[in-house]
Amino acid sequence: MTTASGDHGVAFGNRLLDALSPPDRARLRPEVALEDFGMKQVLYRPGGRIDSLYFPVNAVVSILTTLRDDPAVEVATVGNEGMVGSHIVLGSETMSVRELCQVQVPGRMWRMDSGSFVRVLSEADPFRDVVQRYLQALFAQISQQVACNALHSVEERCCRWLLLTHDRVGSDTFPITHEFLSQMLGVRRASVSLAASTLQQAGLIDYRRGRLTVVDRHGLEDVACECYRVLRDEFDRLLGPADAPADPPAGTA
């Protein structure tokens, strides 16, 4: 575990936490610790207890629904705009019996003990207000993604996913496999491979040995369905406009 130190007015690099005023961030800082998380690391298993909550900085987490006879399917993604473990806000101390939370892009997250989270949520109105606004944005993401998966092409959905991930990680290059991306989009691996090949031939991305590079951001936006812009605008409306992902404060690594 790596704990925070230094200037308490420095931003967290997480939009939800950074939506707080500097004094409110300073009060929250002793309650969190900055940690590194690896690809495919499981944060919560189906039915598991929520002992900690996570606020990504440059990591990205998938919320997956598991099925008995089929691969798990992503229902939402959480990056530096939000938090993982939001069930506890609604009064549940455990995940649903079909829900899995897994790191899809490795990186750093602030971890907060669930007991501390519940206490701060009950004591601090600004923190509770920001968390509630984030939950509204998360619910909007889930409903938009359901419609997107039902109506839009694999290529459009792939661009939506890549753009959202690009926004969150603060880097043009990040690790991803076709197998993992097929799980995120709920389609066969062959369909993802075809879509990725088309995007690469168009000069929009480059994919080599499990690492994907966004080459032409504007080109991806042109190919993506409207769902990317809807989700981006909703998070901006509820949490404020996004800046470039910030590095963790000095002294935390």
C-alpha positions as CSV (number, residue, x, y, z in Angstrom):
1,M,0.0,0.0,0.0
2,T,1.2,3.5,-0.8
3,T,-0.3,6.3,1.3
4,A,-0.7,9.9,0.3
5,S,1.6,12.6,1.7
6,G,2.6,16.2,0.9
7,D,0.3,19.0,-0.1
8,H,-3.3,18.2,0.8
9,G,-4.6,20.7,-1.8
10,V,-3.2,18.8,-4.7
11,A,-5.8,17.1,-7.0
12,F,-6.4,13.4,-6.7
13,G,-6.5,12.8,-10.5
14,N,-10.0,11.4,-10.1
15,R,-12.8,13.6,-11.4
16,L,-15.3,12.6,-8.7
17,L,-12.9,13.4,-5.8
18,D,-11.5,16.5,-7.6
19,A,-15.1,17.9,-7.9
20,L,-14.7,18.6,-4.2
21,S,-13.4,21.9,-3.0
22,P,-9.7,22.0,-1.8
23,P,-10.7,22.1,1.9
24,D,-13.1,19.1,1.4
25,R,-10.3,17.2,-0.5
26,A,-7.9,18.0,2.3
27,R,-10.3,16.5,4.8
28,L,-10.8,13.4,2.7
29,R,-7.1,12.8,2.0
30,P,-6.2,10.9,5.2
31,E,-9.0,8.4,4.4
32,V,-7.5,7.1,1.1
33,A,-4.4,5.3,-0.1
34,L,-3.0,5.1,-3.6
35,E,-2.3,1.6,-4.9
36,D,-1.3,-0.1,-8.1
37,F,-3.6,-2.7,-9.7
38,G,-2.8,-5.3,-12.4
39,M,-4.7,-6.3,-15.5
40,K,-7.6,-8.7,-14.8
41,Q,-7.2,-8.2,-11.0
42,V,-10.6,-8.9,-9.4
43,L,-11.8,-6.3,-7.0
44,Y,-15.2,-7.9,-6.1
45,R,-16.5,-11.4,-6.8
46,P,-20.2,-12.2,-7.3
47,G,-21.9,-12.0,-3.9
48,G,-18.6,-10.8,-2.3
49,R,-18.4,-8.3,0.5
50,I,-17.5,-4.7,-0.3
51,D,-14.7,-4.0,2.1
52,S,-13.2,-1.1,0.2
53,L,-14.2,1.4,-2.5
54,Y,-11.9,2.4,-5.4
55,F,-11.4,5.7,-7.2
56,P,-9.4,5.1,-10.4
57,V,-6.7,7.6,-11.5
58,N,-5.4,5.9,-14.7
59,A,-6.8,2.3,-14.2
60,V,-10.1,1.2,-15.9
61,V,-12.5,-1.3,-14.2
62,S,-15.2,-3.3,-15.9
63,I,-18.4,-4.2,-14.1
64,L,-19.4,-7.6,-15.6
65,T,-22.5,-9.7,-15.4
66,T,-21.7,-13.4,-15.2
67,L,-23.8,-16.1,-16.9
68,R,-24.0,-19.8,-16.1
69,D,-23.2,-21.1,-19.6
70,D,-21.7,-18.1,-21.4
71,P,-18.8,-15.7,-20.9
72,A,-19.3,-12.7,-18.6
73,V,-20.5,-9.5,-20.4
74,E,-19.6,-5.9,-19.5
75,V,-22.5,-3.7,-18.3
76,A,-20.5,-0.6,-17.3
77,T,-16.9,0.7,-17.2
78,V,-15.4,2.9,-14.5
79,G,-12.4,5.1,-14.9
80,N,-11.1,8.3,-13.5
81,E,-14.5,9.9,-13.6
82,G,-15.9,7.7,-10.9
83,M,-15.8,5.0,-8.2
84,V,-16.1,1.3,-7.9
85,G,-18.3,-0.2,-5.1
86,S,-21.2,2.1,-5.4
87,H,-23.7,-0.6,-4.1
88,I,-22.7,0.5,-0.6
89,V,-24.2,4.0,-1.3
90,L,-27.6,2.2,-1.8
91,G,-27.2,0.3,1.5
92,S,-25.8,-3.0,0.3
93,E,-22.6,-4.4,1.8
94,T,-22.2,-7.1,-0.9
95,M,-22.2,-7.4,-4.6
96,S,-25.1,-9.0,-6.4
97,V,-24.8,-12.7,-7.0
98,R,-24.0,-12.3,-10.7
99,E,-21.8,-9.3,-10.6
100,L,-18.0,-9.2,-11.0
101,C,-15.6,-6.2,-10.9
102,Q,-12.3,-6.7,-12.7
103,V,-9.5,-4.4,-13.8
104,Q,-9.4,-4.1,-17.6
105,V,-6.6,-1.6,-17.9
106,P,-3.9,-1.7,-15.2
107,G,-3.0,1.4,-13.3
108,R,-3.5,3.3,-10.0
109,M,-6.6,3.8,-7.9
110,W,-7.3,5.4,-4.5
111,R,-8.6,2.8,-2.1
112,M,-11.0,3.8,0.8
113,D,-12.1,1.5,3.5
114,S,-15.9,1.0,3.3
115,G,-16.4,2.0,7.0
116,S,-14.6,5.2,6.4
117,F,-16.6,5.8,3.2
118,V,-19.9,5.3,5.0
119,R,-18.9,7.6,7.8
120,V,-17.7,10.4,5.5
121,L,-20.7,10.1,3.3
122,S,-23.0,10.6,6.4
123,E,-20.9,13.5,7.7
124,A,-20.0,15.5,4.6
125,D,-22.8,17.0,2.4
126,P,-20.5,18.0,-0.4
127,F,-19.1,14.5,-0.7
128,R,-22.5,12.9,-0.6
129,D,-23.7,15.4,-3.3
130,V,-20.8,14.5,-5.7
131,V,-21.3,10.8,-5.1
132,Q,-25.0,11.0,-5.9
133,R,-24.3,12.9,-9.1
134,Y,-21.8,10.3,-10.1
135,L,-24.4,7.5,-9.5
136,Q,-26.8,9.4,-11.8
137,A,-24.1,9.4,-14.5
138,L,-23.3,5.7,-14.0
139,F,-27.0,4.8,-14.4
140,A,-27.1,6.8,-17.6
141,Q,-24.0,4.9,-18.8
142,I,-25.6,1.6,-18.2
143,S,-28.9,2.4,-19.9
144,Q,-27.1,4.0,-22.9
145,Q,-24.8,1.0,-23.2
146,V,-27.8,-1.4,-23.3
147,A,-29.2,0.5,-26.2
148,C,-25.9,0.8,-27.9
149,N,-25.2,-3.0,-27.7
150,A,-28.6,-3.7,-29.1
151,L,-28.6,-1.3,-32.0
152,H,-25.1,-0.3,-33.1
153,S,-22.5,-2.2,-35.1
154,V,-19.5,-3.9,-33.5
155,E,-17.2,-1.4,-35.2
156,E,-19.2,1.6,-33.8
157,R,-19.2,0.1,-30.3
158,C,-15.5,-0.8,-30.5
159,C,-14.8,2.9,-31.2
160,R,-17.0,4.0,-28.3
161,W,-15.1,1.7,-25.9
162,L,-11.7,2.8,-27.2
163,L,-12.6,6.5,-26.9
164,L,-13.9,6.1,-23.4
165,T,-10.8,4.2,-22.4
166,H,-8.5,6.7,-24.1
167,D,-10.2,9.5,-22.1
168,R,-9.6,7.6,-18.8
169,V,-6.0,6.3,-19.1
170,G,-4.2,9.5,-20.1
171,S,-2.1,7.6,-22.7
172,D,-2.4,6.9,-26.4
173,T,-1.2,3.3,-25.7
174,F,-2.7,0.8,-23.3
175,P,-2.8,-3.1,-23.0
176,I,-5.9,-4.9,-24.3
177,T,-6.4,-8.3,-25.9
178,H,-9.0,-9.2,-28.5
179,E,-10.4,-11.8,-26.1
180,F,-10.9,-9.2,-23.4
181,L,-12.4,-6.7,-25.8
182,S,-14.9,-9.3,-27.1
183,Q,-16.0,-9.8,-23.4
184,M,-16.4,-6.0,-23.0
185,L,-18.6,-5.8,-26.1
186,G,-20.4,-9.1,-25.7
187,V,-19.5,-10.4,-29.1
188,R,-17.4,-13.2,-30.5
189,R,-13.6,-12.7,-30.7
190,A,-13.7,-13.1,-34.5
191,S,-16.1,-10.1,-34.7
192,V,-13.7,-8.0,-32.6
193,S,-10.7,-9.1,-34.6
194,L,-12.5,-8.0,-37.8
195,A,-13.5,-4.6,-36.4
196,A,-10.0,-4.0,-35.0
197,S,-8.4,-5.0,-38.4
198,T,-10.7,-2.5,-40.2
199,L,-9.8,0.3,-37.8
200,Q,-6.1,-0.5,-38.2
201,Q,-6.3,-0.5,-42.0
202,A,-8.0,2.8,-41.9
203,G,-5.1,4.2,-39.9
204,L,-7.1,4.9,-36.7
205,I,-5.4,2.5,-34.4
206,D,-2.3,0.3,-34.2
207,Y,-2.4,-3.1,-32.4
208,R,0.7,-5.1,-31.7
209,R,1.3,-7.9,-29.1
210,G,-1.6,-7.1,-26.9
211,R,-1.1,-3.3,-26.8
212,L,-3.3,-0.9,-28.7
213,T,-2.3,2.6,-29.7
214,V,-4.8,5.3,-30.7
215,V,-3.4,6.9,-33.8
216,D,-6.2,9.1,-35.1
217,R,-8.5,10.2,-32.2
218,H,-10.7,12.4,-34.5
219,G,-11.1,9.5,-36.9
220,L,-12.3,7.3,-34.2
221,E,-14.8,9.9,-33.1
222,D,-16.1,10.1,-36.7
223,V,-16.7,6.3,-36.8
224,A,-18.1,5.9,-33.3
225,C,-21.9,6.0,-32.7
226,E,-23.5,8.9,-30.9
227,C,-23.3,7.0,-27.6
228,Y,-19.7,8.1,-26.9
229,R,-20.7,11.8,-27.1
230,V,-23.9,11.2,-25.0
231,L,-21.9,9.6,-22.3
232,R,-19.1,12.1,-22.4
233,D,-21.6,15.0,-22.2
234,E,-23.5,13.4,-19.3
235,F,-20.4,13.0,-17.2
236,D,-19.3,16.6,-18.0
237,R,-22.8,17.9,-17.1
238,L,-22.8,16.1,-13.7
239,L,-19.1,16.3,-12.7
240,G,-17.8,19.2,-14.6
241,P,-15.7,19.3,-17.8
242,A,-12.9,16.8,-17.9
243,D,-9.3,17.9,-18.0
244,A,-6.4,15.7,-19.1
245,P,-6.0,12.9,-16.5
246,A,-3.7,14.2,-13.8
247,D,-0.7,12.4,-12.4
248,P,-1.0,11.4,-8.7
249,P,0.4,14.0,-6.3
250,A,4.2,14.0,-5.8
251,G,5.2,11.7,-2.9
252,T,2.4,9.2,-3.4
253,A,4.3,6.8,-5.7
